[in-house]
Amino acid sequence: MLRLLKRNEIQVLLRADHTQEEVAELAGVSVSSVRRVGKEEPVGHGDDAAEHAKRRIGRPEKKGTVRFVRGADRETLAQWRKSNDKRRWQKAVAILENWSLPLEEIAKKIEKSPSQVRSWIKAYNEHGLAGLIRRKRGTSNKRGTMFELKRRRILEILHGRPRAYGINRSNWNLRSLATAYTRLHGERISTSTAGRLVRASGYVMKKTRRVLSSPDPRYREKVDLLLQTLHNLGPRDLFFWLLGGICG
């Protein structure tokens, strides 16, 4: 591959109306090279490595070999190498030491597989530093979709009765909802997750109020009598509770 400066020289001589043979002699190249360069686009810079990558001119690089590292990229990679971010350090070493160490030794040094090192080098060759920066792939959207699916599932369970899911209760609580969800969908969720799903559906789970009760058929009558007695007590009256009756 002819260097860019040499190609520029050939193009300048051709524009000066020299014959291909004259240009070949003046530039010290073959006539076929002059003919080929004359058909190329005008040379606009002198970065041979960048032009090699852009135009795919010359022999293809060996797999796992960095084509070139731009000056600005080298500075950034040097910073990555000094950072506490292990992932960035690994990528920086993989790129910067590619020309001084065999790929297998680089992989051993950064504790990664050779295939992973090749993958990073390929990404850098094709996209530069942007290829080494990992981007989240729709994580938030995926989480939002899963949350909505779980919310609809928990709402469907909430509209049923616990006994329909093999739970011996007359009403739902967060623990029984989580249990029913696991039994129905084979996916375990916590009580806190069940609570978030319920609240997201516009419902609120309240604890059942505990009240005193009795199997005595006259229980309510006796409670009313007790309340009436307490209400009628005077400032000098004393109240005593005896098993089997009330004394005022």
C-alpha positions in Angstrom: 0.0 0.0 0.0 1.4 3.4 -1.0 1.5 6.0 1.8 -0.9 8.9 1.5 1.9 11.4 0.9 3.2 9.4 -2.0 -0.3 9.0 -3.4 -0.8 12.8 -3.1 2.5 13.3 -4.9 1.3 11.1 -7.8 -2.0 12.9 -8.0 -0.3 16.3 -8.1 2.0 15.2 -10.9 -0.9 13.8 -12.9 -2.8 17.1 -12.5 0.3 18.9 -13.8 -0.3 17.0 -17.1 2.7 14.6 -16.8 2.2 11.3 -18.5 1.8 8.2 -16.4 5.3 7.0 -17.4 6.8 10.3 -16.3 5.0 10.3 -13.0 6.1 6.7 -12.4 9.7 7.7 -12.9 9.5 10.9 -10.9 7.6 9.2 -7.9 9.6 6.0 -8.0 6.6 3.7 -8.5 5.2 1.4 -11.1 3.0 2.6 -14.0 0.2 0.4 -12.7 0.4 2.1 -9.3 0.2 5.5 -11.0 -2.8 4.3 -13.0 -4.6 3.0 -9.9 -3.9 6.1 -7.8 -5.1 8.3 -10.6 -8.6 6.7 -10.3 -8.8 7.2 -6.5 -10.4 10.2 -4.8 -8.1 13.1 -4.0 -6.0 12.7 -0.9 -7.2 15.1 1.8 -5.0 14.2 4.8 -1.9 12.2 5.8 -3.2 9.8 8.3 -2.4 6.4 6.7 -3.9 4.3 9.5 -7.2 6.1 9.4 -7.4 5.9 5.6 -6.5 2.2 5.7 -9.5 1.5 8.0 -11.9 3.8 6.1 -11.2 2.6 2.6 -10.3 -1.0 3.4 -7.1 -0.6 1.4 -4.3 -3.1 1.8 -4.2 -6.5 3.5 -6.9 -7.3 6.0 -5.7 -7.3 9.6 -5.2 -10.5 11.5 -8.1 -11.3 13.9 -7.5 -9.9 17.3 -5.2 -7.1 16.1 -5.8 -3.4 16.7 -5.5 -1.5 13.4 -4.5 1.8 15.0 -5.1 4.0 18.1 -5.8 7.7 17.6 -4.0 10.1 19.8 -7.2 11.2 21.6 -8.2 7.6 22.1 -4.8 6.8 23.6 -5.2 9.5 26.2 -8.6 8.3 27.2 -7.5 4.6 27.3 -4.5 5.7 29.5 -7.0 7.3 31.9 -9.1 4.1 31.9 -6.0 2.1 32.7 -5.4 4.2 35.8 -9.0 4.2 37.0 -10.6 2.0 39.6 -13.1 0.7 37.2 -11.9 -2.9 36.5 -14.0 -3.2 33.3 -12.4 -0.1 31.8 -9.0 -1.2 32.9 -9.4 -4.5 31.2 -10.5 -2.9 27.9 -7.7 -0.4 28.0 -5.1 -3.1 28.5 -6.6 -5.2 25.7 -6.2 -2.3 23.3 -3.0 -0.6 24.4 -1.0 -3.8 24.8 -2.2 -5.5 21.7 1.0 -4.7 19.8 3.4 -5.7 22.6 1.8 -8.9 24.0 0.2 -12.0 22.4 -3.6 -12.0 22.7 -3.5 -15.1 25.0 -1.2 -13.3 27.4 -3.4 -10.2 27.5 -6.4 -12.4 28.2 -4.6 -14.1 31.1 -3.4 -10.7 32.5 -6.9 -9.2 32.5 -8.6 -12.5 33.5 -10.8 -12.7 30.5 -11.2 -15.2 27.7 -9.3 -14.7 24.4 -12.7 -14.5 22.6 -13.7 -11.6 24.9 -10.5 -9.8 24.1 -11.1 -10.3 20.4 -14.6 -9.0 20.7 -13.4 -5.8 22.3 -10.7 -5.3 19.7 -13.2 -5.9 16.9 -15.6 -3.4 18.5 -12.8 -0.8 18.8 -11.6 -1.4 15.2 -15.2 -0.8 13.9 -16.5 1.9 16.2 -13.6 3.4 18.1 -14.1 4.1 21.8 -17.8 4.1 21.3 -17.6 0.4 20.6 -16.1 -0.2 24.1 -18.7 1.8 26.0 -21.4 -0.6 27.2 -24.9 0.7 26.8 -28.0 -0.5 28.6 -30.2 -2.3 26.2 -33.7 -1.2 27.1 -33.4 -2.3 30.7 -35.9 0.2 32.0 -38.4 -0.7 29.3 -38.1 -4.4 30.0 -38.5 -3.9 33.8 -41.5 -1.7 33.2 -43.1 -4.4 31.0 -42.4 -7.1 33.6 -43.9 -5.0 36.4 -47.0 -4.3 34.4 -47.4 -8.0 33.7 -47.1 -8.8 37.4 -49.5 -6.1 38.3 -52.2 -7.5 36.1 -51.5 -11.0 37.4 -51.8 -9.9 41.1 -55.0 -7.9 40.3 -56.5 -11.1 38.8 -55.7 -13.0 41.9 -57.0 -10.2 44.1 -60.4 -10.4 42.4 -60.7 -14.1 43.4 -61.0 -15.8 46.7 -58.1 -17.3 48.7 -59.7 -20.7 48.8 -59.7 -20.8 45.0 -55.9 -21.0 45.2 -55.7 -23.5 48.1 -55.3 -21.0 50.8 -57.4 -21.4 54.0 -58.4 -17.8 54.5 -61.6 -15.8 54.0 -59.8 -12.6 52.8 -56.5 -11.6 51.3 -53.3 -10.3 53.0 -49.9 -9.7 51.3 -48.5 -13.0 52.4 -51.4 -15.0 51.0 -51.3 -13.0 47.7 -47.6 -13.7 47.3 -48.2 -17.4 48.0 -51.1 -17.5 45.5 -48.9 -15.8 42.8 -46.1 -18.3 43.3 -48.5 -21.3 43.1 -50.2 -19.9 40.0 -47.2 -18.6 38.0 -44.3 -20.6 39.4 -42.4 -17.4 40.2 -41.7 -16.4 43.7 -42.4 -12.8 44.8 -41.9 -11.2 48.2 -44.7 -9.7 50.3 -43.2 -6.2 49.7 -43.4 -6.8 45.9 -47.0 -7.9 46.3 -47.7 -4.7 48.2 -46.2 -2.5 45.5 -48.2 -4.3 42.9 -51.4 -3.9 44.9 -50.8 -0.2 45.4 -49.9 0.3 41.7 -53.4 -1.2 41.0 -55.0 1.5 43.1 -55.8 -0.7 46.1 -54.7 -0.6 49.8 -54.3 -3.7 52.0 -55.3 -2.9 55.6 -54.8 -5.2 58.5 -57.9 -6.8 59.9 -59.1 -5.2 63.1 -59.1 -7.7 66.0 -62.3 -7.7 68.1 -63.4 -9.6 71.1 -66.0 -12.2 70.5 -67.8 -15.0 72.3 -69.9 -18.1 71.5 -72.4 -17.0 74.2 -75.7 -16.2 72.4 -76.4 -13.5 75.0 -72.9 -12.0 74.5 -74.2 -8.8 72.8 -77.0 -8.4 75.4 -74.4 -8.6 78.3 -72.0 -6.2 76.6 -74.9 -3.7 76.2 -75.8 -4.1 79.9 -72.2 -3.6 80.9 -71.9 -0.4 78.8 -75.2 0.9 80.2 -74.0 0.2 83.8 -70.7 2.0 83.2 -72.6 5.0 81.7 -74.9 5.3 84.7 -72.2 5.2 87.4 -72.1 8.3 89.6 -69.0 10.0 90.9 -69.2 8.1 94.2 -70.1 4.7 92.7 -67.7 1.8 92.5 -67.8 -0.9 89.9 -66.9 -4.5 90.5 -66.8 -7.3 87.9 -67.7 -10.7 89.2 -67.8 -13.9 87.2 -71.4 -14.6 86.5 -72.8 -11.1 87.1 -72.4 -7.4 87.5 -72.5 -5.5 90.7 -72.8 -1.7 91.0 
